[in-house]
Amino acid sequence: MLVEQIIKETLELQGFRIVSIEKTILGLTVQLDADRRFKPRCGVCENKAAYRDTRKMRCFRHVPLWGIPVTLQYAPRRVICSTCGGIHSEELPWATGKHHLTNAFACFLAYWARRLPWIEVARQFRCAWNTVASAVKFAVAYGLANRDISNIRNIGIDEISRKRGHTYVTNVYDLAGGRLLWSGDGRTP
């Protein structure tokens, strides 16, 4: 089935398998299950761990296909981790933490939020404004964690008045690359 292949291409599904894809009035519902050939990974340290039990079914919104909303359904497993100790939920490669969005959908919303007002993105993709805000927050956190600042030679510091009175925002720029490195309230970086 073509839709199943597209889902496999847009998600990292090693250790998981697609059980079924159903068309409902709300869109496509993709039922996922664990692939028993692979051991689950700890959600904290990402090492292989022993299976303990299964939690209740969770739904994750995924990138719409041809304007059709896609929802993933999966019951995460809990594992006993010998590396970090304790009982944790398994690591899901398509989602981060307790978010109900796939990482791909969060990046998709953040991409559109750069081009349109956030409320319009929320209306267009049938989600709440807070969902768009959390997607942008996810994308910014990922970008900050993975940025390379090793080749910076010249920086520029700019203080901008944000409101009337003496309310300032300080921005630090990479002058050669033309990118924002840091931004914060006040006049002291």
N, C-alpha and C positions, 0 to 999 in steps of 0.2 A: 504494500500500500504506500502511495506517494507521501501522504501526510505523516505516516509513521517514520519514513526515512528522513523527512524534514525535521521532525522532532528529535530524532537521533543526532542529526547534524548540528542542531542548535543547542543541545544540552550535552554535558559531560555525563554519560551514563555507565561508565565502567563500574561494575558491582551492582548494577540495577538493570531491570528489563521492563519493557512496555508490555503490559498484560492486555489492555484493550484501549480502543479509542472510540468514543461514542459521540454522536451529534445530538445535542440537546437544544432546547429553546434558548439557553444561555450561551451556547457556543460549543466548542469541542472540549470534552473531558477525557483526559489521558490518565489511565489507571497504571501506576507504577508498582513494582514489587522488587524485593531484594533478589539478586542473582545468587543462589546458594553456592556457586563455585568460588565466590570471593568472600573473605572474612570482612566484617564491618570494621570501619575505622573510627577511632575515638574522636569526638567533636572538639576536644580540648587540645590534644597533642598530635592528632592525625595519624597515630600509629595503629597497627592492627590490634584488635581487641576481641575478647570473647563475648558472644551473644548472651544477653540476659533475658530480656522480654521485649514486647512490642507495645508502643504507645498508641494512642487513638489516631485516627485518620486526620491528616492535615491537608489543606488545599493551598496551592501556590499558583499565583497568576503568572502566566508566561506571555511572551511577545505574541500579539495577535497575528494570525495568518490570513492574508487577504481580507482584513477587516473583521475576521471572526475571532472572538475572544477564546483564549486557550487556558484551561485550568488543569494543573497537575494534581493528582491525588496520590498520597503516599502515607503509610503508617510507619513513622520512624522507629527504629529499634533502639533500645538502651543496651549499652555494653559495659562490661567490667574491664577497666583498663589496668593492666599490670605496670605500665610505664609511669603514668602520672598518678595512679591510684584513684579509686573511687568508681562510682557509677555515673556515666554521662550518656547523653544522646549521641547517636552516631553522627559522623560528619556527612553532610549532604553537599555534594559538589556543585549543585545548582542554586543553593540558597545559603545565606549567611545568618547565623544566629536564629532568632525566632521570627524573622521576617516572613511575611506571606507573599513575597514577590520573589521570582527567580532573579539571580544576579543579572541575567540578560535583559529582563524586563526593566529592572532598575536603571541599567545603563541606557536602555531605549527611552525611558521617560526623561532621564537627565539630558539626553541628546536633544529631545524636543523642547525641553525647558530652556535651553540656550536660545532657541529661535522664536518661541511663543511665550506669552504670559502664562504663568503657572496655572491659573484658573482655567485658561483655554485648553491647556494640555490635559487637565483633569476632566474637563467636559468631553474632549475629543476621545479619550481612552477610557471613559466611564469609571473614574476612580475619584477619590477624595483629594482635595488640595494637599492635605497632610501626607498622602501617599507620594505625591510628586515631590514635596519638600524632603521626605525621608529618602527618596531615590536620589535627589541631588546631593543630599548629605552623604549618602553612601558613595557616590561617584567622587565627590571632593575628598573624602577620607581615603579612598583608594589612590587617588592621584597624589595626595600628600605623602602617603606611605611609600609610593613607588617612584617619586621624582628623583632626578639626578641633579645634584647641585655641586658636583665635583669640578666642573670646568668654569665656574663663575669667576670672572676677573674684576669686573666693575659693578658696583651696586649704586642705586640711587634711592634716596629717602625723600618722601613727599608727605607733607602734612596738609590734609584737606579739611576745611571747615564743613561739618556735616549739617548743622542746624544753625539757627541764629544764636549769637552769643559765642561762648568759647567751648564748643563741643567739636572735638577733632577726631579724625581717623588718620593713622599713620600707615603708609604703604611703603614697602621695600621692594624695589624692582631690580631685575637683572638688565642692565643697560644694553649689553651686547645682544642678548637673546630677546629682549623686549617682552619679558614675562613677569608677572606678579609673583614674588616669592613669599611675602608675608603681609598680612593686614591685621590691624588691631586698633581698639579704641584708645584714645588719649594721644599725647604728644611724645611719649617715650617708647621706643621699640623694645 
